[in-house]
Amino acid sequence: MVEGQLKDQAATRGIDEDTVLETVLLTKNAIKRLVEPHEVASLVTFLASEQAAMVTGASYVLDGGWSI
């Protein structure tokens, strides 16, 4: 799993979310918001479940469209 701009990362660095959105992400991010920690947890929960038993060797990019 390759997380993108996780909301908690900005807070950890003492950067206000609005500042990050206005100066960096709004220009490059397709969804126009930060990835929420619960969204990362939802993917991890799925990947750990029986429903994902056949998933191997994949990277899941959680970046709100930053990389497209």
Biopython code that builds the backbone (N, CA, C, O; Angstrom):
import numpy as np
from Bio.PDB.StructureBuilder import StructureBuilder

atoms = [
    (1, "MET", "N", (0.833, -1.162, 0.000)),
    (1, "MET", "CA", (0.000, 0.000, 0.000)),
    (1, "MET", "C", (0.885, 1.234, 0.000)),
    (1, "MET", "O", (1.839, 1.328, 0.773)),
    (2, "VAL", "N", (0.566, 2.163, -0.860)),
    (2, "VAL", "CA", (1.328, 3.400, -0.976)),
    (2, "VAL", "C", (0.380, 4.551, -0.696)),
    (2, "VAL", "O", (-0.383, 4.964, -1.569)),
    (3, "GLU", "N", (0.431, 5.066, 0.516)),
    (3, "GLU", "CA", (-0.499, 6.137, 0.857)),
    (3, "GLU", "C", (-0.060, 7.447, 0.242)),
    (3, "GLU", "O", (1.118, 7.667, -0.041)),
    (4, "GLY", "N", (-1.026, 8.298, 0.046)),
    (4, "GLY", "CA", (-0.737, 9.607, -0.531)),
    (4, "GLY", "C", (-0.665, 10.668, 0.537)),
    (4, "GLY", "O", (0.033, 10.510, 1.539)),
    (5, "GLN", "N", (-1.376, 11.738, 0.328)),
    (5, "GLN", "CA", (-1.345, 12.852, 1.254)),
    (5, "GLN", "C", (-2.335, 12.596, 2.380)),
    (5, "GLN", "O", (-3.481, 13.043, 2.326)),
    (6, "LEU", "N", (-1.894, 11.890, 3.380)),
    (6, "LEU", "CA", (-2.729, 11.543, 4.518)),
    (6, "LEU", "C", (-2.897, 12.755, 5.422)),
    (6, "LEU", "O", (-1.937, 13.458, 5.736)),
    (7, "LYS", "N", (-4.116, 12.977, 5.826)),
    (7, "LYS", "CA", (-4.442, 14.152, 6.629)),
    (7, "LYS", "C", (-3.555, 14.264, 7.872)),
    (7, "LYS", "O", (-3.106, 15.359, 8.208)),
    (8, "ASP", "N", (-3.299, 13.158, 8.550)),
    (8, "ASP", "CA", (-2.485, 13.181, 9.760)),
    (8, "ASP", "C", (-1.040, 13.597, 9.497)),
    (8, "ASP", "O", (-0.397, 14.160, 10.383)),
    (9, "GLN", "N", (-0.519, 13.334, 8.306)),
    (9, "GLN", "CA", (0.863, 13.700, 7.997)),
    (9, "GLN", "C", (1.051, 15.212, 8.036)),
    (9, "GLN", "O", (2.064, 15.700, 8.536)),
    (10, "ALA", "N", (0.106, 15.936, 7.526)),
    (10, "ALA", "CA", (0.197, 17.395, 7.547)),
    (10, "ALA", "C", (0.164, 17.901, 8.985)),
    (10, "ALA", "O", (0.949, 18.773, 9.358)),
    (11, "ALA", "N", (-0.736, 17.358, 9.782)),
    (11, "ALA", "CA", (-0.859, 17.790, 11.175)),
    (11, "ALA", "C", (0.416, 17.486, 11.960)),
    (11, "ALA", "O", (0.841, 18.290, 12.790)),
    (12, "THR", "N", (1.023, 16.334, 11.702)),
    (12, "THR", "CA", (2.247, 15.947, 12.387)),
    (12, "THR", "C", (3.366, 16.946, 12.123)),
    (12, "THR", "O", (4.206, 17.186, 12.991)),
    (13, "ARG", "N", (3.379, 17.512, 10.960)),
    (13, "ARG", "CA", (4.418, 18.472, 10.591)),
    (13, "ARG", "C", (4.053, 19.912, 10.983)),
    (13, "ARG", "O", (4.782, 20.853, 10.668)),
    (14, "GLY", "N", (2.928, 20.068, 11.667)),
    (14, "GLY", "CA", (2.516, 21.393, 12.104)),
    (14, "GLY", "C", (2.015, 22.283, 10.984)),
    (14, "GLY", "O", (2.052, 23.509, 11.084)),
    (15, "ILE", "N", (1.545, 21.652, 9.911)),
    (15, "ILE", "CA", (1.047, 22.413, 8.770)),
    (15, "ILE", "C", (-0.473, 22.379, 8.786)),
    (15, "ILE", "O", (-1.076, 21.310, 8.884)),
    (16, "ASP", "N", (-1.067, 23.512, 8.693)),
    (16, "ASP", "CA", (-2.516, 23.645, 8.667)),
    (16, "ASP", "C", (-3.074, 23.014, 7.384)),
    (16, "ASP", "O", (-2.520, 23.209, 6.302)),
    (17, "GLU", "N", (-4.167, 22.263, 7.510)),
    (17, "GLU", "CA", (-4.766, 21.584, 6.356)),
    (17, "GLU", "C", (-5.133, 22.560, 5.239)),
    (17, "GLU", "O", (-4.904, 22.268, 4.065)),
    (18, "ASP", "N", (-5.694, 23.705, 5.588)),
    (18, "ASP", "CA", (-6.074, 24.689, 4.569)),
    (18, "ASP", "C", (-4.861, 25.190, 3.786)),
    (18, "ASP", "O", (-4.937, 25.403, 2.576)),
    (19, "THR", "N", (-3.747, 25.375, 4.489)),
    (19, "THR", "CA", (-2.519, 25.812, 3.823)),
    (19, "THR", "C", (-2.043, 24.769, 2.824)),
    (19, "THR", "O", (-1.667, 25.101, 1.699)),
    (20, "VAL", "N", (-2.061, 23.517, 3.237)),
    (20, "VAL", "CA", (-1.653, 22.430, 2.340)),
    (20, "VAL", "C", (-2.565, 22.385, 1.124)),
    (20, "VAL", "O", (-2.089, 22.291, -0.008)),
    (21, "LEU", "N", (-3.858, 22.449, 1.348)),
    (21, "LEU", "CA", (-4.809, 22.383, 0.241)),
    (21, "LEU", "C", (-4.619, 23.527, -0.746)),
    (21, "LEU", "O", (-4.617, 23.317, -1.959)),
    (22, "GLU", "N", (-4.464, 24.715, -0.232)),
    (22, "GLU", "CA", (-4.370, 25.893, -1.094)),
    (22, "GLU", "C", (-3.047, 25.995, -1.837)),
    (22, "GLU", "O", (-3.021, 26.429, -2.988)),
    (23, "THR", "N", (-1.959, 25.606, -1.208)),
    (23, "THR", "CA", (-0.649, 25.819, -1.817)),
    (23, "THR", "C", (-0.112, 24.635, -2.602)),
    (23, "THR", "O", (0.746, 24.807, -3.468)),
    (24, "VAL", "N", (-0.601, 23.442, -2.316)),
    (24, "VAL", "CA", (-0.034, 22.264, -2.966)),
    (24, "VAL", "C", (-1.087, 21.401, -3.641)),
    (24, "VAL", "O", (-1.053, 21.214, -4.857)),
    (25, "LEU", "N", (-2.005, 20.883, -2.873)),
    (25, "LEU", "CA", (-2.885, 19.827, -3.371)),
    (25, "LEU", "C", (-3.956, 20.264, -4.348)),
    (25, "LEU", "O", (-4.256, 19.532, -5.291)),
    (26, "LEU", "N", (-4.529, 21.411, -4.157)),
    (26, "LEU", "CA", (-5.621, 21.818, -5.042)),
    (26, "LEU", "C", (-5.189, 21.928, -6.496)),
    (26, "LEU", "O", (-6.014, 21.786, -7.399)),
    (27, "THR", "N", (-3.929, 22.175, -6.728)),
    (27, "THR", "CA", (-3.458, 22.299, -8.103)),
    (27, "THR", "C", (-3.193, 20.956, -8.762)),
    (27, "THR", "O", (-3.181, 20.874, -9.990)),
    (28, "LYS", "N", (-2.979, 19.896, -7.981)),
    (28, "LYS", "CA", (-2.598, 18.605, -8.558)),
    (28, "LYS", "C", (-3.526, 17.452, -8.214)),
    (28, "LYS", "O", (-3.496, 16.429, -8.899)),
    (29, "ASN", "N", (-4.335, 17.575, -7.196)),
    (29, "ASN", "CA", (-5.151, 16.469, -6.716)),
    (29, "ASN", "C", (-6.525, 16.486, -7.367)),
    (29, "ASN", "O", (-7.237, 17.487, -7.293)),
    (30, "ALA", "N", (-6.902, 15.381, -8.004)),
    (30, "ALA", "CA", (-8.183, 15.304, -8.720)),
    (30, "ALA", "C", (-9.386, 15.410, -7.789)),
    (30, "ALA", "O", (-10.420, 15.949, -8.183)),
    (31, "ILE", "N", (-9.270, 14.908, -6.563)),
    (31, "ILE", "CA", (-10.404, 14.885, -5.632)),
    (31, "ILE", "C", (-10.474, 16.152, -4.779)),
    (31, "ILE", "O", (-11.522, 16.448, -4.205)),
    (32, "LYS", "N", (-9.394, 16.889, -4.690)),
    (32, "LYS", "CA", (-9.343, 18.176, -3.983)),
    (32, "LYS", "C", (-9.506, 18.074, -2.469)),
    (32, "LYS", "O", (-10.063, 18.971, -1.837)),
    (33, "ARG", "N", (-9.017, 16.978, -1.891)),
    (33, "ARG", "CA", (-8.997, 16.848, -0.428)),
    (33, "ARG", "C", (-7.943, 15.830, -0.039)),
    (33, "ARG", "O", (-7.473, 15.060, -0.876)),
    (34, "LEU", "N", (-7.572, 15.828, 1.238)),
    (34, "LEU", "CA", (-6.595, 14.876, 1.748)),
    (34, "LEU", "C", (-7.240, 13.516, 1.994)),
    (34, "LEU", "O", (-8.443, 13.419, 2.237)),
    (35, "VAL", "N", (-6.434, 12.483, 1.930)),
    (35, "VAL", "CA", (-6.901, 11.131, 2.235)),
    (35, "VAL", "C", (-7.118, 11.044, 3.744)),
    (35, "VAL", "O", (-6.247, 11.419, 4.529)),
    (36, "GLU", "N", (-8.273, 10.551, 4.134)),
    (36, "GLU", "CA", (-8.598, 10.406, 5.555)),
    (36, "GLU", "C", (-8.019, 9.087, 6.086)),
    (36, "GLU", "O", (-7.993, 8.091, 5.364)),
    (37, "PRO", "N", (-7.558, 9.076, 7.340)),
    (37, "PRO", "CA", (-7.030, 7.838, 7.913)),
    (37, "PRO", "C", (-8.008, 6.664, 7.833)),
    (37, "PRO", "O", (-7.582, 5.525, 7.643)),
    (38, "HIS", "N", (-9.308, 6.924, 7.976)),
    (38, "HIS", "CA", (-10.270, 5.819, 7.917)),
    (38, "HIS", "C", (-10.344, 5.215, 6.513)),
    (38, "HIS", "O", (-10.717, 4.052, 6.359)),
    (39, "GLU", "N", (-9.991, 5.998, 5.491)),
    (39, "GLU", "CA", (-9.979, 5.466, 4.129)),
    (39, "GLU", "C", (-8.819, 4.492, 3.942)),
    (39, "GLU", "O", (-8.962, 3.478, 3.258)),
    (40, "VAL", "N", (-7.683, 4.794, 4.541)),
    (40, "VAL", "CA", (-6.553, 3.870, 4.528)),
    (40, "VAL", "C", (-6.934, 2.604, 5.290)),
    (40, "VAL", "O", (-6.668, 1.493, 4.833)),
    (41, "ALA", "N", (-7.556, 2.778, 6.447)),
    (41, "ALA", "CA", (-7.970, 1.630, 7.259)),
    (41, "ALA", "C", (-8.964, 0.744, 6.520)),
    (41, "ALA", "O", (-8.914, -0.478, 6.652)),
    (42, "SER", "N", (-9.855, 1.334, 5.751)),
    (42, "SER", "CA", (-10.830, 0.543, 4.988)),
    (42, "SER", "C", (-10.141, -0.340, 3.958)),
    (42, "SER", "O", (-10.511, -1.502, 3.789)),
    (43, "LEU", "N", (-9.149, 0.198, 3.275)),
    (43, "LEU", "CA", (-8.424, -0.607, 2.297)),
    (43, "LEU", "C", (-7.644, -1.717, 2.982)),
    (43, "LEU", "O", (-7.640, -2.855, 2.511)),
    (44, "VAL", "N", (-6.984, -1.399, 4.087)),
    (44, "VAL", "CA", (-6.232, -2.409, 4.829)),
    (44, "VAL", "C", (-7.159, -3.515, 5.312)),
    (44, "VAL", "O", (-6.815, -4.694, 5.232)),
    (45, "THR", "N", (-8.331, -3.142, 5.813)),
    (45, "THR", "CA", (-9.313, -4.130, 6.273)),
    (45, "THR", "C", (-9.723, -5.050, 5.135)),
    (45, "THR", "O", (-9.797, -6.266, 5.315)),
    (46, "PHE", "N", (-9.990, -4.483, 3.972)),
    (46, "PHE", "CA", (-10.347, -5.304, 2.816)),
    (46, "PHE", "C", (-9.208, -6.245, 2.444)),
    (46, "PHE", "O", (-9.435, -7.437, 2.235)),
    (47, "LEU", "N", (-7.989, -5.725, 2.359)),
    (47, "LEU", "CA", (-6.855, -6.546, 1.946)),
    (47, "LEU", "C", (-6.554, -7.662, 2.937)),
    (47, "LEU", "O", (-6.003, -8.696, 2.561)),
    (48, "ALA", "N", (-6.911, -7.457, 4.196)),
    (48, "ALA", "CA", (-6.702, -8.486, 5.215)),
    (48, "ALA", "C", (-7.844, -9.492, 5.270)),
    (48, "ALA", "O", (-7.771, -10.477, 6.004)),
    (49, "SER", "N", (-8.889, -9.250, 4.507)),
    (49, "SER", "CA", (-10.070, -10.114, 4.554)),
    (49, "SER", "C", (-9.964, -11.274, 3.571)),
    (49, "SER", "O", (-9.107, -11.288, 2.687)),
    (50, "GLU", "N", (-10.845, -12.230, 3.745)),
    (50, "GLU", "CA", (-10.930, -13.379, 2.844)),
    (50, "GLU", "C", (-11.297, -12.936, 1.425)),
    (50, "GLU", "O", (-10.914, -13.591, 0.455)),
    (51, "GLN", "N", (-12.024, -11.846, 1.300)),
    (51, "GLN", "CA", (-12.419, -11.349, -0.023)),
    (51, "GLN", "C", (-11.219, -10.983, -0.890)),
    (51, "GLN", "O", (-11.328, -10.961, -2.116)),
    (52, "ALA", "N", (-10.096, -10.701, -0.281)),
    (52, "ALA", "CA", (-8.897, -10.320, -1.027)),
    (52, "ALA", "C", (-7.866, -11.446, -1.057)),
    (52, "ALA", "O", (-6.679, -11.200, -1.268)),
    (53, "ALA", "N", (-8.317, -12.667, -0.849)),
    (53, "ALA", "CA", (-7.408, -13.811, -0.766)),
    (53, "ALA", "C", (-6.546, -13.984, -2.018)),
    (53, "ALA", "O", (-5.425, -14.482, -1.921)),
    (54, "MET", "N", (-7.034, -13.592, -3.160)),
    (54, "MET", "CA", (-6.288, -13.771, -4.406)),
    (54, "MET", "C", (-5.505, -12.526, -4.824)),
    (54, "MET", "O", (-4.923, -12.495, -5.909)),
    (55, "VAL", "N", (-5.486, -11.516, -3.983)),
    (55, "VAL", "CA", (-4.731, -10.299, -4.281)),
    (55, "VAL", "C", (-3.287, -10.508, -3.834)),
    (55, "VAL", "O", (-3.023, -10.753, -2.657)),
    (56, "THR", "N", (-2.367, -10.410, -4.773)),
    (56, "THR", "CA", (-0.942, -10.538, -4.442)),
    (56, "THR", "C", (-0.133, -9.566, -5.288)),
    (56, "THR", "O", (-0.507, -9.256, -6.419)),
    (57, "GLY", "N", (0.953, -9.098, -4.748)),
    (57, "GLY", "CA", (1.897, -8.290, -5.501)),
    (57, "GLY", "C", (1.350, -7.018, -6.111)),
    (57, "GLY", "O", (1.751, -6.641, -7.212)),
    (58, "ALA", "N", (0.455, -6.360, -5.430)),
    (58, "ALA", "CA", (-0.139, -5.143, -5.976)),
    (58, "ALA", "C", (0.181, -3.947, -5.082)),
    (58, "ALA", "O", (0.358, -4.089, -3.872)),
    (59, "SER", "N", (0.250, -2.785, -5.689)),
    (59, "SER", "CA", (0.382, -1.536, -4.944)),
    (59, "SER", "C", (-0.912, -0.760, -5.101)),
    (59, "SER", "O", (-1.425, -0.602, -6.209)),
    (60, "TYR", "N", (-1.422, -0.289, -4.010)),
    (60, "TYR", "CA", (-2.636, 0.517, -4.026)),
    (60, "TYR", "C", (-2.244, 1.935, -3.645)),
    (60, "TYR", "O", (-1.812, 2.188, -2.520)),
    (61, "VAL", "N", (-2.395, 2.833, -4.563)),
    (61, "VAL", "CA", (-2.003, 4.220, -4.329)),
    (61, "VAL", "C", (-3.215, 4.992, -3.819)),
    (61, "VAL", "O", (-4.232, 5.095, -4.505)),
    (62, "LEU", "N", (-3.096, 5.527, -2.621)),
    (62, "LEU", "CA", (-4.169, 6.316, -2.010)),
    (62, "LEU", "C", (-3.725, 7.776, -1.999)),
    (62, "LEU", "O", (-3.232, 8.286, -0.993)),
    (63, "ASP", "N", (-3.908, 8.422, -3.122)),
    (63, "ASP", "CA", (-3.416, 9.795, -3.217)),
    (63, "ASP", "C", (-4.445, 10.775, -3.773)),
    (63, "ASP", "O", (-4.097, 11.901, -4.127)),
    (64, "GLY", "N", (-5.692, 10.363, -3.854)),
    (64, "GLY", "CA", (-6.743, 11.263, -4.314)),
    (64, "GLY", "C", (-6.590, 11.732, -5.753)),
    (64, "GLY", "O", (-7.139, 12.766, -6.132)),
    (65, "GLY", "N", (-5.858, 10.990, -6.542)),
    (65, "GLY", "CA", (-5.661, 11.352, -7.932)),
    (65, "GLY", "C", (-4.401, 12.151, -8.203)),
    (65, "GLY", "O", (-4.175, 12.587, -9.332)),
    (66, "TRP", "N", (-3.579, 12.350, -7.186)),
    (66, "TRP", "CA", (-2.336, 13.115, -7.321)),
    (66, "TRP", "C", (-1.459, 12.549, -8.434)),
    (66, "TRP", "O", (-0.835, 13.305, -9.178)),
    (67, "SER", "N", (-1.409, 11.224, -8.550)),
    (67, "SER", "CA", (-0.470, 10.589, -9.480)),
    (67, "SER", "C", (-1.006, 10.410, -10.900)),
    (67, "SER", "O", (-0.295, 9.896, -11.763)),
    (68, "ILE", "N", (-2.256, 10.827, -11.156)),
    (68, "ILE", "CA", (-2.780, 10.639, -12.514)),
    (68, "ILE", "C", (-2.520, 11.845, -13.388)),
    (68, "ILE", "O", (-2.896, 11.851, -14.560)),
]
sb = StructureBuilder()
sb.init_structure("model")
sb.init_model(0)
sb.init_chain("A")
sb.init_seg("    ")
for serial, (resi, resn, name, xyz) in enumerate(atoms, 1):
    if name == "N":
        sb.init_residue(resn, " ", resi, " ")
    sb.init_atom(name, np.array(xyz, "f"), 0.0, 1.0, " ", f" {name:<3s}", serial, name[0])
structure = sb.get_structure()
